[in-house]
Structure formats: structure tokens, C-alpha cells
Amino acid sequence: MGFLTRLALMFYMVTLLFMSILTILFVLNVINLDYVYLVLDLAYHDMKLRWIAGLIAVIFILTNYMFARIISGQQAKERTIAFDNPAGRVTVALSAMDEMIRRLVSRLKEVKEAKPSIIVTKKGLKIDVKLILKSDVNIPDMTLRLQEFIKRKVQETLGLEGNVTVQLHVSKIVLGDDKDRGDPKEGEPSQETTIPFQGYRA
């Protein structure tokens, strides 16, 4: 997240906090209405104060517009990666890379389902993949090989030499295989049972 994006978020936070505090003070009858009326009446009849209030309102509108553009532009930038070829600039949507990783990982026999997500950071690409694994898997060994596989494929596809970080999150371990599973017989437990992954213990 860039400096201007942080500044925009800070602006919105301070503005919302200020309005929230004023609302709470109004609800608790802490604000004196006579004083409010006095200030509004003074601003209404004083030309200089009206110009100042109008200028402040215009500044807030322009600032809001500028920060909205910055935030939306930053989000769009973080969802693409670009590089220059001799013939021109090339932009690759990270959603396309997400789909490529999902298809590659889902083909592995140890993986039942994969949901990847890629973001661009100052240090390089960060890839998070949520996995549903099959029960007969050595998780430490398999995840290490999978991280190296994903990293190599992304670097080869995009021609990157920079840092690529791959983080895996195993959300479930499924017992049995959907392709080999039939309807359970009467009295037998269903093989659709799933075991939430609690982390690897030595």
C-alpha cells in the first residue's frame, strides 16, 4: 500500500471519527444548541465566513475525489503486472495467473481443491493458496514441493527474476476420493467426513 493510499485512508478515518464524535455529543446533549444556532447565524450573515465555509467544502469535495481516484487506481494496479517488450508494453491480469495456478495445482493427485490469490507488493509477488487435501498426504513434504512448483511456474510464465513468495493454507483434509466413493451401505459411516486441519505437529 503506497503513501498516498495510506494518506487517503487516514483522511477518511479522521473525517468519519470527527462526524461520529459530533453525533455522539449531540445525542448525549453535550452540544449546546444555542451555541450552534449562534455560529450558524453568524456564518449565514457574514460574507467572509460564508466564503470560508464554501471554500472548505470545495476543498473537501476535491480531496475526496482525488483520494477516491488514488485508491481505485492503486487497487487496479495491484491486480495487474506489467513488463515492457521491444514491441510495446504488456499487462497481465493477476486473475489470469490465479486461474492458471488453480488449474495446475488441482491436477495434482494429492489436491482436491485449490483457491489461489496473487497480489503485488514492493518486495515482489505474494501468492496465497487455500487447499483441500486428500487424507493420504505427507503434508510437510507435499507442501514444500508444491511451493517450489508454484514459484517456478509463475517465474517461468512471467519471466520474473524477482522475489515470489508462496504461502499455503490447508483448510481441510478429505477422507476418501469422490471418484471411488459409492453410496454407503446401511450401518456404515459416510466417507464424506472432513477433518479441519489444525496445523502440523512434530
C-alpha positions as CSV (number, residue, x, y, z in Angstrom):
1,M,0.0,0.0,0.0
2,G,1.5,3.3,-1.1
3,F,1.9,6.5,0.9
4,L,-0.9,8.3,-0.9
5,T,-3.3,5.4,-0.3
6,R,-2.4,5.4,3.4
7,L,-3.0,9.2,3.5
8,A,-6.4,8.8,1.8
9,L,-7.5,6.1,4.3
10,M,-6.3,8.3,7.2
11,F,-8.3,11.2,5.7
12,Y,-11.5,9.1,5.6
13,M,-10.8,7.7,9.1
14,V,-10.3,11.2,10.7
15,T,-13.4,12.6,8.9
16,L,-15.6,9.7,10.0
17,L,-14.3,9.8,13.5
18,F,-14.9,13.6,13.7
19,M,-18.5,13.2,12.5
20,S,-19.1,10.2,14.8
21,I,-17.9,12.2,17.8
22,L,-20.1,15.2,16.9
23,T,-23.1,12.8,16.6
24,I,-22.4,11.2,19.9
25,L,-22.1,14.6,21.6
26,F,-25.4,15.7,20.0
27,V,-27.2,12.5,21.2
28,L,-25.9,13.0,24.7
29,N,-27.0,16.6,24.8
30,V,-23.4,17.8,25.4
31,I,-23.5,20.3,22.5
32,N,-25.4,23.5,23.4
33,L,-27.9,24.2,20.6
34,D,-27.9,27.9,21.4
35,Y,-24.2,28.0,20.6
36,V,-24.8,26.0,17.4
37,Y,-27.5,28.5,16.3
38,L,-25.3,31.4,17.1
39,V,-22.4,30.0,15.0
40,L,-24.8,29.2,12.1
41,D,-26.5,32.6,12.2
42,L,-23.1,34.3,12.3
43,A,-21.8,32.3,9.3
44,Y,-25.0,32.9,7.4
45,H,-24.9,36.7,7.7
46,D,-21.2,37.2,7.4
47,M,-20.0,37.1,3.8
48,K,-16.4,36.3,4.7
49,L,-17.4,33.3,6.8
50,R,-19.7,32.0,4.1
51,W,-16.8,32.2,1.6
52,I,-14.5,30.4,4.0
53,A,-17.2,27.7,4.6
54,G,-17.7,27.3,0.9
55,L,-14.0,27.1,0.2
56,I,-13.6,24.4,2.9
57,A,-16.5,22.4,1.3
58,V,-14.9,22.6,-2.2
59,I,-11.6,21.5,-0.8
60,F,-13.2,18.5,0.9
61,I,-15.0,17.6,-2.3
62,L,-11.8,17.8,-4.4
63,T,-9.8,15.9,-1.8
64,N,-12.4,13.2,-1.6
65,Y,-12.4,12.9,-5.4
66,M,-8.6,12.8,-5.6
67,F,-8.3,10.2,-2.8
68,A,-11.0,8.0,-4.4
69,R,-9.1,8.0,-7.7
70,I,-5.9,7.1,-5.9
71,I,-7.5,4.2,-4.0
72,S,-9.3,2.8,-7.1
73,G,-6.1,3.3,-9.2
74,Q,-4.0,1.5,-6.6
75,Q,-6.4,-1.4,-6.4
76,A,-6.4,-1.7,-10.2
77,K,-2.6,-1.5,-10.3
78,E,-2.2,-4.2,-7.6
79,R,-4.4,-6.6,-9.7
80,T,-2.1,-6.5,-12.8
81,I,1.6,-6.9,-13.5
82,A,3.2,-5.2,-16.5
83,F,6.5,-5.5,-18.4
84,D,8.0,-4.0,-21.5
85,N,8.8,-5.9,-24.7
86,P,10.6,-4.4,-27.6
87,A,7.3,-4.1,-29.5
88,G,5.5,-2.5,-26.6
89,R,4.1,-2.8,-23.1
90,V,2.3,-6.0,-21.9
91,T,-0.1,-6.1,-19.0
92,V,-1.1,-9.4,-17.4
93,A,-4.2,-9.6,-15.2
94,L,-3.4,-11.4,-11.9
95,S,-6.8,-13.1,-12.2
96,A,-5.4,-15.0,-15.2
97,M,-2.4,-16.1,-13.1
98,D,-4.9,-17.1,-10.3
99,E,-6.7,-19.4,-12.8
100,M,-3.5,-20.9,-14.2
101,I,-2.3,-21.8,-10.7
102,R,-5.7,-23.2,-9.7
103,R,-5.7,-25.5,-12.8
104,L,-2.1,-26.6,-12.3
105,V,-2.5,-27.4,-8.6
106,S,-5.9,-29.0,-8.9
107,R,-4.3,-31.6,-11.3
108,L,-2.1,-32.9,-8.6
109,K,-3.3,-36.2,-7.1
110,E,-2.8,-35.0,-3.5
111,V,-5.0,-31.9,-4.0
112,K,-8.8,-32.0,-4.1
113,E,-9.3,-28.2,-4.4
114,A,-7.2,-25.1,-4.6
115,K,-8.1,-21.4,-4.4
116,P,-5.1,-19.1,-5.2
117,S,-4.8,-15.4,-4.8
118,I,-1.9,-13.2,-6.1
119,I,-1.1,-9.7,-5.0
120,V,1.8,-7.3,-6.0
121,T,3.9,-5.9,-3.1
122,K,7.0,-3.8,-3.0
123,K,9.0,-7.0,-2.4
124,G,7.6,-8.9,-5.4
125,L,4.7,-11.2,-5.8
126,K,2.8,-12.8,-2.9
127,I,0.8,-15.9,-3.7
128,D,-1.7,-17.3,-1.1
129,V,-3.3,-20.7,-1.9
130,K,-6.0,-22.3,0.2
131,L,-6.0,-26.0,-0.2
132,I,-8.3,-29.0,0.4
133,L,-6.1,-32.1,0.5
134,K,-6.7,-35.8,0.4
135,S,-6.1,-37.9,3.5
136,D,-3.1,-39.9,2.3
137,V,-0.7,-37.0,2.1
138,N,2.6,-36.2,3.9
139,I,1.8,-32.5,4.4
140,P,5.3,-31.1,5.2
141,D,6.9,-32.8,2.2
142,M,4.0,-32.2,-0.2
143,T,3.5,-28.5,0.6
144,L,7.3,-27.8,0.2
145,R,7.3,-29.4,-3.2
146,L,4.1,-27.5,-4.1
147,Q,5.5,-24.2,-3.0
148,E,8.6,-24.7,-5.2
149,F,6.4,-25.9,-8.1
150,I,4.1,-22.8,-8.0
151,K,7.1,-20.4,-7.6
152,R,8.9,-22.0,-10.6
153,K,5.8,-21.9,-12.8
154,V,5.0,-18.3,-12.1
155,Q,8.6,-17.2,-12.7
156,E,8.7,-19.1,-15.9
157,T,5.4,-17.8,-17.2
158,L,6.0,-14.2,-16.4
159,G,9.8,-14.2,-17.0
160,L,10.4,-12.9,-13.5
161,E,13.6,-13.0,-11.6
162,G,12.3,-11.1,-8.6
163,N,11.0,-12.4,-5.3
164,V,8.0,-14.7,-5.4
165,T,6.5,-15.8,-2.0
166,V,4.2,-18.7,-1.8
167,Q,2.0,-19.3,1.3
168,L,-0.2,-22.3,1.6
169,H,-3.2,-22.7,3.9
170,V,-4.6,-26.2,4.3
171,S,-8.3,-25.7,5.3
172,K,-9.5,-29.3,5.1
173,I,-8.3,-32.9,4.7
174,V,-10.9,-35.0,3.0
175,L,-11.3,-38.7,3.7
176,G,-11.8,-40.9,0.6
177,D,-12.0,-40.0,-3.1
178,D,-15.2,-38.7,-4.7
179,K,-14.4,-40.8,-7.9
180,D,-14.1,-44.1,-6.0
181,R,-16.8,-43.5,-3.5
182,G,-20.2,-45.0,-3.9
183,D,-23.3,-44.8,-1.7
184,P,-22.5,-46.0,1.8
185,K,-24.1,-49.2,2.9
186,E,-26.6,-49.3,5.7
187,G,-24.8,-49.1,9.1
188,E,-21.5,-47.9,7.5
189,P,-20.3,-44.3,8.2
190,S,-20.3,-41.9,5.3
191,Q,-17.0,-41.2,3.7
192,E,-17.8,-37.6,3.1
193,T,-16.5,-36.8,6.6
194,T,-13.9,-33.9,6.6
195,I,-11.3,-33.2,9.2
196,P,-10.4,-29.5,9.8
197,F,-6.6,-29.1,9.6
198,Q,-5.2,-28.0,13.0
199,G,-1.6,-27.5,11.9
200,Y,1.5,-29.7,11.8
201,R,2.9,-31.1,15.0
202,A,6.3,-32.6,15.3
